[in-house]
Amino acid sequence: MADTSDKSLLSFEDALSGLEDAVSALKDKSATLEEALKNYEEGMAYYAHCEEMLNKVQQRIVFLGKDGTPQEVGKDANYDENF
């Protein structure tokens, strides 16, 4: 697994790939406890970066409401989820 210390510089795809590598490494039953802990910490850092990027994208998404006007999607948006 590549050790990229500053995850904030990674693209979403690279961070997701790093997360997948960390998960695979955690499944390796021959890893020592120290290696498993390092893989877990790396994976959580990748996860946090992916989640942050997805939250930013979600805040930018716009959909068309029933009346055809753009509606923003986000935590504070007022939209009909059954649309």
DSSP file (Angstrom, degrees, kcal/mol; ACC not computed):
  #  RESIDUE AA STRUCTURE BP1 BP2  ACC     N-H-->O    O-->H-N    N-H-->O    O-->H-N    TCO  KAPPA ALPHA  PHI   PSI    X-CA   Y-CA   Z-CA
    1    1 A M              0   0    0      0, 0.0     2,-0.2     0, 0.0    17,-0.1   0.000 360.0 360.0 360.0 131.5    0.0    0.0    0.0
    2    2 A A        -     0   0    0      1,-0.1     2,-1.0     2,-0.0    19,-0.0  -0.482 360.0-136.9 -70.1 135.1    1.4    3.4   -1.0
    3    3 A D        +     0   0    0     -2,-0.2     2,-0.7     2,-0.0    -1,-0.1  -0.813  27.3 174.9 -96.3 102.1    2.0    5.6    2.0
    4    4 A T        -     0   0    0     -2,-1.0     3,-0.2     1,-0.2     6,-0.1  -0.921  12.3-167.3-107.8 108.6    0.7    9.1    1.1
    5    5 A S  S    S+     0   0    0     -2,-0.7     2,-1.0     1,-0.2    -1,-0.2   0.863  78.6  52.8 -69.3 -36.2    1.1   11.3    4.1
    6    6 A D    >   +     0   0    0      1,-0.2     3,-1.5     2,-0.0    -1,-0.2  -0.755  62.7 174.6-103.5  90.1   -1.0   14.2    2.9
    7    7 A K  G >   +     0   0    0     -2,-1.0     3,-1.9     1,-0.3    -1,-0.2   0.742  69.2  75.4 -65.5 -23.7   -4.3   12.5    1.8
    8    8 A S  G 3  S+     0   0    0      1,-0.3    -1,-0.3    -3,-0.1    -2,-0.0   0.666  90.2  58.2 -66.5 -14.4   -5.9   15.9    1.1
    9    9 A L  G <  S+     0   0    0     -3,-1.5    -1,-0.3     2,-0.1    -2,-0.2   0.554  88.5  98.9 -88.9  -8.6   -3.9   16.1   -2.1
   10   10 A L  S <  S-     0   0    0     -3,-1.9     2,-0.1    -4,-0.2    -3,-0.0  -0.458  75.3-118.9 -81.2 149.1   -5.3   12.9   -3.5
   11   11 A S     >  -     0   0    0     -2,-0.1     4,-2.4     1,-0.1     5,-0.2  -0.364  33.5-106.2 -71.9 165.1   -8.1   12.6   -6.0
   12   12 A F  H  > S+     0   0    0      1,-0.2     4,-2.7     2,-0.2     5,-0.2   0.921 121.7  51.8 -59.1 -43.7  -11.2   10.8   -4.9
   13   13 A E  H  > S+     0   0    0      1,-0.2     4,-2.1     2,-0.2    -1,-0.2   0.893 110.6  46.9 -63.3 -41.0  -10.3    7.8   -7.1
   14   14 A D  H  > S+     0   0    0      2,-0.2     4,-2.2     1,-0.2    -1,-0.2   0.896 113.4  48.8 -68.1 -39.2   -6.8    7.6   -5.6
   15   15 A A  H  X S+     0   0    0     -4,-2.4     4,-2.3     2,-0.2    -2,-0.2   0.901 111.1  50.0 -66.4 -40.3   -8.1    7.9   -2.1
   16   16 A L  H  X S+     0   0    0     -4,-2.7     4,-2.5     2,-0.2    -2,-0.2   0.901 110.1  50.6 -64.3 -40.4  -10.7    5.2   -2.7
   17   17 A S  H  X S+     0   0    0     -4,-2.1     4,-2.3     2,-0.2    -2,-0.2   0.905 110.0  50.3 -63.1 -41.4   -8.0    2.9   -4.2
   18   18 A G  H  X S+     0   0    0     -4,-2.2     4,-2.3     2,-0.2    -2,-0.2   0.891 109.9  50.7 -62.4 -39.8   -5.9    3.6   -1.0
   19   19 A L  H  X S+     0   0    0     -4,-2.3     4,-2.4     2,-0.2    -2,-0.2   0.921 109.7  49.8 -63.8 -44.1   -8.9    2.7    1.1
   20   20 A E  H  X S+     0   0    0     -4,-2.5     4,-2.3     1,-0.2    -2,-0.2   0.895 110.6  50.4 -61.9 -39.8   -9.5   -0.5   -0.8
   21   21 A D  H  X S+     0   0    0     -4,-2.3     4,-2.5     2,-0.2    -1,-0.2   0.903 109.7  50.8 -63.5 -41.1   -5.8   -1.4   -0.4
   22   22 A A  H  X S+     0   0    0     -4,-2.3     4,-2.0     2,-0.2    -2,-0.2   0.905 110.2  49.1 -64.0 -41.4   -6.0   -0.8    3.4
   23   23 A V  H  X S+     0   0    0     -4,-2.4     4,-1.3     2,-0.2    -1,-0.2   0.920 111.3  49.8 -64.0 -43.4   -9.1   -3.0    3.7
   24   24 A S  H  X S+     0   0    0     -4,-2.3     4,-0.5     1,-0.2     3,-0.4   0.914 110.3  50.4 -60.7 -42.8   -7.3   -5.8    1.7
   25   25 A A  H >< S+     0   0    0     -4,-2.5     3,-1.0     1,-0.2    -1,-0.2   0.859 106.5  55.3 -64.9 -34.8   -4.2   -5.5    3.9
   26   26 A L  H 3< S+     0   0    0     -4,-2.0    -1,-0.2     1,-0.2    -2,-0.2   0.792 102.1  57.6 -68.1 -26.5   -6.5   -5.7    7.0
   27   27 A K  H 3< S+     0   0    0     -4,-1.3     2,-0.7    -3,-0.4    -1,-0.2   0.624  80.0 105.4 -77.9 -12.4   -7.9   -9.0    5.7
   28   28 A D    X<  -     0   0    0     -3,-1.0     3,-1.4    -4,-0.5    -3,-0.0  -0.583  57.6-162.8 -72.2 110.0   -4.3  -10.5    5.6
   29   29 A K  T 3  S+     0   0    0     -2,-0.7    -1,-0.2     1,-0.3    -3,-0.0   0.616  83.2  64.4 -73.8 -11.1   -4.3  -12.8    8.6
   30   30 A S  T 3  S+     0   0    0      2,-0.0    -1,-0.3    -3,-0.0     2,-0.1   0.528  77.4 110.9 -89.2  -4.2   -0.5  -13.0    8.6
   31   31 A A  S <  S-     0   0    0     -3,-1.4     2,-0.0    -6,-0.2    -5,-0.0  -0.400  70.7-119.3 -69.6 144.0   -0.1   -9.3    9.4
   32   32 A T     >  -     0   0    0      1,-0.1     4,-2.7    -2,-0.1     5,-0.2  -0.298  27.8-105.0 -73.9 167.2    1.2   -8.4   12.9
   33   33 A L  H  > S+     0   0    0      1,-0.2     4,-2.4     2,-0.2     5,-0.2   0.905 123.4  51.6 -59.9 -41.4   -0.9   -6.4   15.3
   34   34 A E  H  > S+     0   0    0      2,-0.2     4,-2.2     1,-0.2    -1,-0.2   0.902 110.8  47.5 -63.8 -41.9    1.3   -3.3   14.6
   35   35 A E  H  > S+     0   0    0      2,-0.2     4,-2.6     1,-0.2    -2,-0.2   0.907 111.6  51.0 -64.9 -42.0    0.9   -3.7   10.8
   36   36 A A  H  X S+     0   0    0     -4,-2.7     4,-2.4     2,-0.2    -2,-0.2   0.907 109.9  49.5 -62.5 -41.9   -2.9   -4.2   11.2
   37   37 A L  H  X S+     0   0    0     -4,-2.4     4,-2.6     2,-0.2    -1,-0.2   0.917 111.0  49.5 -63.2 -43.5   -3.1   -1.0   13.3
   38   38 A K  H  X S+     0   0    0     -4,-2.2     4,-2.5     1,-0.2    -2,-0.2   0.922 112.1  48.2 -61.6 -44.0   -1.1    0.9   10.7
   39   39 A N  H  X S+     0   0    0     -4,-2.6     4,-2.7     2,-0.2    -2,-0.2   0.884 111.1  51.0 -63.7 -38.9   -3.4   -0.3    7.9
   40   40 A Y  H  X S+     0   0    0     -4,-2.4     4,-2.5     2,-0.2    -2,-0.2   0.938 111.3  47.1 -62.9 -47.2   -6.4    0.6   10.0
   41   41 A E  H  X S+     0   0    0     -4,-2.6     4,-1.8     2,-0.2    -2,-0.2   0.905 113.7  48.2 -63.4 -41.5   -5.1    4.1   10.6
   42   42 A E  H  X S+     0   0    0     -4,-2.5     4,-2.4     2,-0.2    -1,-0.2   0.936 111.9  50.2 -61.6 -46.5   -4.3    4.5    6.9
   43   43 A G  H  X S+     0   0    0     -4,-2.7     4,-2.8     1,-0.2    -2,-0.2   0.895 109.1  50.7 -60.6 -41.4   -7.7    3.2    5.9
   44   44 A M  H  X S+     0   0    0     -4,-2.5     4,-2.5     2,-0.2    -1,-0.2   0.862 109.3  51.6 -66.4 -35.0   -9.5    5.6    8.2
   45   45 A A  H  X S+     0   0    0     -4,-1.8     4,-1.9     2,-0.2    -2,-0.2   0.919 112.2  46.0 -66.7 -43.1   -7.5    8.6    6.8
   46   46 A Y  H  X S+     0   0    0     -4,-2.4     4,-2.6     2,-0.2    -2,-0.2   0.924 112.8  51.2 -63.0 -43.6   -8.4    7.6    3.3
   47   47 A Y  H  X S+     0   0    0     -4,-2.8     4,-2.9     1,-0.2     5,-0.2   0.922 108.8  50.3 -59.1 -46.1  -12.1    7.1    4.4
   48   48 A A  H  X S+     0   0    0     -4,-2.5     4,-2.3     1,-0.2    -1,-0.2   0.895 111.4  48.8 -61.6 -40.1  -12.2   10.5    6.0
   49   49 A H  H  X S+     0   0    0     -4,-1.9     4,-2.3     2,-0.2    -1,-0.2   0.929 112.4  47.8 -66.2 -44.8  -10.8   12.1    2.8
   50   50 A C  H  X S+     0   0    0     -4,-2.6     4,-2.6     1,-0.2    -2,-0.2   0.925 112.4  49.5 -60.7 -44.9  -13.3   10.3    0.6
   51   51 A E  H  X S+     0   0    0     -4,-2.9     4,-2.4     1,-0.2    -1,-0.2   0.908 110.5  50.3 -62.3 -42.2  -16.2   11.3    2.9
   52   52 A E  H  X S+     0   0    0     -4,-2.3     4,-2.0    -5,-0.2    -1,-0.2   0.915 111.9  47.7 -62.5 -43.0  -15.1   14.9    2.9
   53   53 A M  H  X S+     0   0    0     -4,-2.3     4,-2.2     1,-0.2    -2,-0.2   0.911 111.8  49.7 -65.7 -41.6  -14.9   15.0   -0.9
   54   54 A L  H  X S+     0   0    0     -4,-2.6     4,-2.6     1,-0.2    -2,-0.2   0.892 109.3  52.1 -64.6 -39.1  -18.3   13.3   -1.2
   55   55 A N  H  X S+     0   0    0     -4,-2.4     4,-1.7     2,-0.2    -1,-0.2   0.896 109.5  49.7 -63.4 -40.0  -19.9   15.8    1.2
   56   56 A K  H  X S+     0   0    0     -4,-2.0     4,-0.7     2,-0.2    -2,-0.2   0.901 112.4  47.3 -64.9 -41.1  -18.5   18.7   -0.8
   57   57 A V  H >X S+     0   0    0     -4,-2.2     3,-1.1     1,-0.2     4,-1.0   0.912 108.4  55.1 -66.5 -41.9  -19.8   17.3   -4.1
   58   58 A Q  H >< S+     0   0    0     -4,-2.6     3,-0.5     1,-0.3    15,-0.3   0.870 103.9  55.4 -59.8 -36.8  -23.3   16.6   -2.5
   59   59 A Q  H 3< S+     0   0    0     -4,-1.7    -1,-0.3     1,-0.2    -2,-0.2   0.742 109.7  47.4 -67.7 -21.9  -23.5   20.3   -1.5
   60   60 A R  H << S+     0   0    0     -3,-1.1    -1,-0.2    -4,-0.7    -2,-0.2   0.596  85.5 110.1 -94.9 -12.8  -22.9   21.3   -5.1
   61   61 A I    <<  -     0   0    0     -4,-1.0    12,-2.3    -3,-0.5     2,-0.4  -0.393  47.2-169.1 -68.9 137.8  -25.4   18.9   -6.7
   62   62 A V  E     -A   72   0A   0     10,-0.2     2,-0.3    -2,-0.1    10,-0.2  -0.985   4.1-174.9-126.4 137.7  -28.5   20.5   -8.2
   63   63 A F  E     -A   71   0A   0      8,-3.0     8,-3.5    -2,-0.4     2,-0.5  -0.903  30.8-105.5-127.4 161.3  -31.6   18.7   -9.4
   64   64 A L  E     -A   70   0A   0     -2,-0.3     5,-0.1     6,-0.2    -2,-0.0  -0.747  34.2-141.0 -88.6 127.9  -34.7   19.9  -11.1
   65   65 A G    >   -     0   0    0      4,-2.9     3,-2.2    -2,-0.5    -1,-0.1  -0.129  36.5 -86.8 -74.9 178.1  -37.8   20.1   -8.9
   66   66 A K  T 3  S+     0   0    0      1,-0.3    -1,-0.1     2,-0.1    -2,-0.0   0.808 130.8  51.2 -58.5 -31.3  -41.3   19.2  -10.1
   67   67 A D  T 3  S-     0   0    0      2,-0.1    -1,-0.3     1,-0.0    -2,-0.0   0.387 120.9-107.9 -89.7   5.4  -41.8   22.7  -11.4
   68   68 A G  S <  S+     0   0    0     -3,-2.2    -2,-0.1     1,-0.3     3,-0.0   0.465  76.8 130.5  86.9   1.5  -38.6   22.5  -13.4
   69   69 A T        -     0   0    0      1,-0.1    -4,-2.9    -5,-0.1    -1,-0.3  -0.664  66.5-100.5 -89.3 145.8  -36.6   25.0  -11.2
   70   70 A P  E     -A   64   0A   0      0, 0.0     2,-0.4     0, 0.0    -6,-0.2  -0.398  39.0-168.5 -64.2 136.0  -33.1   24.0   -9.9
   71   71 A Q  E     -A   63   0A   0     -8,-3.5    -8,-3.0    -2,-0.1     2,-0.2  -0.990  17.0-128.9-125.8 134.4  -33.1   22.8   -6.4
   72   72 A E  E     -A   62   0A   0     -2,-0.4     2,-0.5   -10,-0.2   -10,-0.2  -0.597  16.1-142.0 -83.0 145.6  -29.9   22.3   -4.3
   73   73 A V        +     0   0    0    -12,-2.3     2,-0.3   -15,-0.3   -12,-0.3  -0.906  47.7 103.2-105.8 132.4  -29.3   19.0   -2.6
   74   74 A G  S >  S-     0   0    0     -2,-0.5     3,-0.9     1,-0.1   -15,-0.1  -0.971  82.2 -67.7 175.2-178.6  -27.7   19.1    0.8
   75   75 A K  T 3  S+     0   0    0     -2,-0.3    -1,-0.1     1,-0.2   -16,-0.0   0.868 131.7  35.8 -59.5 -38.5  -28.3   18.8    4.5
   76   76 A D  T 3  S+     0   0    0     -3,-0.1    -1,-0.2     2,-0.1     2,-0.1   0.399  90.8 119.2 -98.6   2.8  -30.3   22.0    4.7
   77   77 A A    <   -     0   0    0     -3,-0.9     2,-0.8     1,-0.1    -4,-0.1  -0.392  58.3-140.0 -72.0 146.3  -32.0   21.7    1.3
   78   78 A N        +     0   0    0     -6,-0.1     2,-0.3    -2,-0.1    -6,-0.1  -0.864  47.4 134.7-107.5  96.9  -35.8   21.5    1.2
   79   79 A Y        -     0   0    0     -2,-0.8     2,-0.8    -8,-0.1     3,-0.0  -0.949  59.7-104.0-142.7 161.7  -36.7   19.0   -1.4
   80   80 A D    >   -     0   0    0     -2,-0.3     3,-1.5     1,-0.2    -2,-0.0  -0.778  22.4-163.8 -89.7 111.1  -39.0   16.1   -1.9
   81   81 A E  T 3  S+     0   0    0     -2,-0.8    -1,-0.2     1,-0.3     0, 0.0   0.674  89.0  61.4 -69.0 -16.2  -37.0   12.8   -1.6
   82   82 A N  T 3         0   0    0      1,-0.2    -1,-0.3    -3,-0.0    -2,-0.0   0.264 360.0 360.0 -92.4  11.9  -40.0   10.9   -3.2
   83   83 A F    <         0   0    0     -3,-1.5    -1,-0.2     0, 0.0    -2,-0.1   0.488 360.0 360.0 -57.9 360.0  -39.6   13.0   -6.4
